[in-house]
Amino acid sequence: MDGEGISHKILGVDPGTNVMGYAILNTQLNKSDVEVISVIQMKKLTDHYAKLKFIYEKMNALIEQYHPDILAIEAPFYGKNVQSMLKLGRAQGIVIAACLHAGMEVYEYEPRKIKQSITGNGNAAKEQVAAMLCHMYPLKDSIEYLDATDALAAAVCHHLQNKVTLGGARKFNDWKSFIANNEKRVVK
């Protein structure tokens, strides 16, 4: 897609057990476009295990249809209802397992980090995130579920956080790693 031919398809997911948002973001170094943005509905399913099976099947179908190479998923946040958090964590685990099985790279982002990267405010409301995404991409102004825009926000967050690495440069955690990978640049 870009001049160097480096591109990625990022599957963004906002995990849920009643409504799960997902989006596919095609990326290149300085550009990105939304291939699909939607939700997976599970309100009619009453059994939690049936929902987990349904999530797994839908993730496999999305991977087969769109061939993403990266998963950007919203990390669980801490809530007061332990049972709800357990169910949400299971749903997130199913998504991650399906993506790992497909050989995808997996990245988790805290909700605050996602909001910060889209709006500049880590405390932004979901509606503010959705409005900003509608300005960034040609989305329908009336996206029915904020779960879908939350999923897109996770994908966009990953793209914005990793633009440099998409262009071929690598991030290094220390000088030793940098030097080992850039021996020709070191003056002796």
C-alpha positions as CSV (number, residue, x, y, z in Angstrom):
1,M,0.0,0.0,0.0
2,D,2.8,2.5,0.8
3,G,5.9,3.2,-1.2
4,E,7.8,0.5,0.5
5,G,5.0,-2.1,0.2
6,I,4.6,-2.4,3.9
7,S,0.9,-2.6,5.0
8,H,-1.1,-4.2,7.7
9,K,-4.7,-5.2,8.3
10,I,-5.6,-4.6,11.9
11,L,-8.6,-6.3,13.5
12,G,-9.9,-4.0,16.3
13,V,-12.1,-5.6,18.9
14,D,-14.1,-4.3,21.7
15,P,-14.9,-7.5,23.7
16,G,-18.4,-8.1,25.0
17,T,-20.8,-10.9,25.7
18,N,-24.0,-9.3,24.5
19,V,-22.6,-7.0,21.8
20,M,-19.0,-7.2,20.6
21,G,-17.6,-4.5,18.3
22,Y,-15.1,-5.2,15.5
23,A,-13.5,-3.3,12.8
24,I,-10.9,-3.9,10.1
25,L,-8.4,-1.1,9.5
26,N,-6.1,-1.3,6.4
27,T,-3.0,0.6,7.2
28,Q,0.1,2.0,5.6
29,L,2.8,4.3,7.0
30,N,0.8,7.6,7.0
31,K,-2.6,6.4,5.8
32,S,-5.4,4.1,6.9
33,D,-8.9,3.3,5.7
34,V,-11.8,1.4,7.3
35,E,-12.7,-1.8,5.4
36,V,-15.5,-2.9,7.8
37,I,-17.0,-1.8,11.1
38,S,-19.8,-3.7,12.8
39,V,-20.9,-5.7,15.8
40,I,-21.6,-9.3,16.7
41,Q,-25.0,-9.6,18.4
42,M,-25.4,-12.2,21.2
43,K,-28.4,-10.9,23.1
44,K,-30.6,-13.8,22.0
45,L,-28.1,-16.4,23.3
46,T,-28.8,-17.0,27.0
47,D,-26.1,-19.6,27.8
48,H,-22.6,-18.1,28.4
49,Y,-20.8,-21.0,26.9
50,A,-22.9,-20.8,23.8
51,K,-21.9,-17.2,23.5
52,L,-18.2,-18.1,23.8
53,K,-18.6,-20.7,21.1
54,F,-20.4,-18.1,18.9
55,I,-17.6,-15.6,19.5
56,Y,-15.0,-18.2,18.5
57,E,-16.9,-19.1,15.3
58,K,-17.4,-15.4,14.3
59,M,-13.8,-14.5,14.9
60,N,-12.7,-17.5,12.8
61,A,-15.1,-16.3,10.0
62,L,-13.8,-12.7,10.2
63,I,-10.2,-13.9,10.0
64,E,-11.0,-16.1,7.1
65,Q,-12.9,-13.4,5.2
66,Y,-10.6,-10.4,5.8
67,H,-7.1,-11.9,6.6
68,P,-6.0,-9.5,9.3
69,D,-2.4,-9.9,10.6
70,I,-2.8,-7.9,13.8
71,L,-5.3,-7.9,16.6
72,A,-5.7,-4.7,18.6
73,I,-8.1,-5.4,21.5
74,E,-9.3,-3.3,24.4
75,A,-7.9,-4.6,27.7
76,P,-10.3,-5.4,30.5
77,F,-11.0,-2.6,32.9
78,Y,-11.7,-3.1,36.5
79,G,-15.3,-3.1,37.5
80,K,-17.3,-3.7,40.6
81,N,-19.2,-6.7,39.3
82,V,-16.8,-9.6,39.5
83,Q,-19.1,-12.0,37.5
84,S,-19.4,-9.5,34.6
85,M,-15.6,-9.0,34.6
86,L,-15.1,-12.8,34.5
87,K,-17.4,-13.2,31.5
88,L,-15.8,-10.3,29.7
89,G,-12.4,-11.7,30.3
90,R,-13.5,-15.1,28.9
91,A,-14.8,-13.4,25.8
92,Q,-11.6,-11.5,25.4
93,G,-9.6,-14.7,25.8
94,I,-11.6,-16.5,23.1
95,V,-10.9,-13.6,20.7
96,I,-7.2,-13.7,21.5
97,A,-7.0,-17.5,21.2
98,A,-8.7,-17.4,17.8
99,C,-6.3,-14.7,16.6
100,L,-3.2,-16.5,18.0
101,H,-4.3,-19.7,16.4
102,A,-4.4,-17.8,13.0
103,G,-0.8,-16.6,13.5
104,M,-1.8,-13.0,14.2
105,E,0.2,-10.6,16.4
106,V,-1.9,-9.6,19.4
107,Y,-1.8,-6.2,21.2
108,E,-3.9,-5.0,24.2
109,Y,-4.6,-1.4,25.0
110,E,-6.1,0.1,28.1
111,P,-9.3,2.0,27.4
112,R,-7.7,5.2,28.6
113,K,-4.8,4.8,26.2
114,I,-7.2,4.2,23.3
115,K,-9.2,7.3,24.2
116,Q,-6.1,9.4,24.6
117,S,-4.8,8.4,21.1
118,I,-8.1,9.2,19.4
119,T,-9.2,12.3,21.2
120,G,-6.2,13.5,23.2
121,N,-8.2,12.9,26.4
122,G,-7.9,9.6,28.3
123,N,-11.2,10.4,30.0
124,A,-13.2,11.1,26.9
125,A,-16.7,9.7,26.6
126,K,-17.5,6.9,24.1
127,E,-19.5,9.4,22.1
128,Q,-16.5,11.8,21.8
129,V,-14.4,8.9,20.5
130,A,-17.1,8.0,18.0
131,A,-17.4,11.6,16.9
132,M,-13.7,12.0,16.4
133,L,-13.5,8.7,14.3
134,C,-16.4,10.1,12.1
135,H,-14.2,13.1,11.4
136,M,-11.2,10.9,10.6
137,Y,-12.9,8.4,8.4
138,P,-16.0,8.4,6.1
139,L,-18.2,6.6,8.6
140,K,-21.9,6.8,8.8
141,D,-22.7,9.5,11.4
142,S,-25.3,7.2,12.9
143,I,-23.4,4.1,13.8
144,E,-25.9,2.2,16.0
145,Y,-23.5,0.8,18.5
146,L,-20.6,2.5,20.2
147,D,-19.0,-1.0,20.6
148,A,-18.2,-0.8,16.8
149,T,-16.5,2.6,17.1
150,D,-14.7,1.4,20.3
151,A,-13.3,-1.5,18.2
152,L,-12.2,0.9,15.4
153,A,-10.6,3.1,18.1
154,A,-8.5,0.2,19.3
155,A,-7.3,-0.5,15.7
156,V,-6.5,3.2,15.1
157,C,-4.7,3.4,18.4
158,H,-2.4,0.6,17.4
159,H,-1.8,2.2,14.0
160,L,-1.0,5.5,15.5
161,Q,1.3,4.0,18.2
162,N,3.2,2.0,15.7
163,K,3.5,4.2,12.6
164,V,7.3,4.2,12.8
165,T,7.6,0.5,12.9
166,L,5.2,0.2,9.9
167,G,7.7,2.2,7.9
168,G,10.4,-0.3,8.4
169,A,12.2,1.2,11.5
170,R,12.3,-1.0,14.6
171,K,11.8,0.0,18.2
172,F,14.5,-1.0,20.6
173,N,14.3,-1.4,24.4
174,D,18.0,-0.7,25.0
175,W,21.2,0.4,23.4
176,K,22.6,-3.1,23.2
177,S,19.7,-4.2,21.0
178,F,20.0,-1.1,18.8
179,I,23.7,-1.6,18.3
180,A,23.3,-5.3,17.5
181,N,20.8,-4.4,14.8
182,N,22.7,-1.4,13.4
183,E,26.3,-2.4,13.3
184,K,27.0,-0.5,10.1
185,R,25.9,2.8,11.8
186,V,28.4,2.4,14.7
187,V,31.6,4.4,14.3
188,K,34.5,2.5,15.8
